[in-house]
Amino acid sequence: CTFCGGSGQVMCSKCQGRGNLRWFIMLTVQWTNHLDDHIVERTALPDELIRTVRGQTAFEETSPR
């Protein structure tokens, strides 16, 4: 405590004789997921048609980063 010098022998109004102050900074954390997709195609179909298609996945491949 800067008011009593941190000794704890003086009862000040800031730290109540403890010799230190407890304080924190209130943070608001907002997480955002940045999603990206890559369409590999060899047709003349627009990407919007491929992206919104429904059905079963015939082949899916993932690789380590």
Secondary structure, DSSP 8 states (H G I E B T S, - for coil): -TTTTT-SSS--TTTTTSSS----------------------SS--HHHHHT--S--S-------
